[in-house]
Amino acid sequence: AYTLRFLTTFARSFIWPFIPLFILGLLASGAAVNTFTGVVVGLGSVMSTITALYLGRLGDDVGHRRVLMIAATASGLLYLLQFFVAEAWQLLLLQLMAGAAFGGIIPSVSALLARYSGPVAAGRVYGLDNSVAAAARSVAPLVGAVLVAWFGLRSIFAGAGVLFLLTAVIATRMLP
């Protein structure tokens, strides 16, 4: 589950430093790039929060592994589609949907950690989980910068998509 947390946090984190530059290329000259970037990031996060509530409860009913596999696959496909956007509104729409899918990943990984650890180890497990997520958030922009330097701004979406699909494969094959 720590690998899944690292991959999903990494995939989501390594695009954020480059979103304003990408949006700058999509919007007309003189447009409010900062405002639009804030709307994209903010609404994507709001969607994650809203769907995390629903998909967390759904995971309790149908299984968190299943929700994680579907949410990670959806996230991967939605990020891959962002590679092809030509208009800012397309990016906004796909980020909203990717945020909604990501809302299924967050509670699923947390629930799986709770399931695989006993109540006695909960503090250690969640402390380590927080450290893993922090490590992913700190390394991700560096890797994103290398990816952008080698392959261009659009590559961050392809990279994130591949990482989310890898998460779905790992969840499918390695989780009981």
Buried (B, 14 or more C-beta within 10 A) or exposed (E): BBBBBBBBBBBBBBBBBBBBEBBBEBBEEEEEBEEBBEBBBEBBBBBBEEBBEEBBEBBEEEBBBBBBBBBBBBBBBBBBBBBEBEEBEBBBBBBBBBBBBBBBBBBBBBBBBBEEBEEEEEEEBBEBBEEBBEBBBEBBBEBBBEBBEEEEBBBBBBBBBBBBBBBBEBBBEEBE
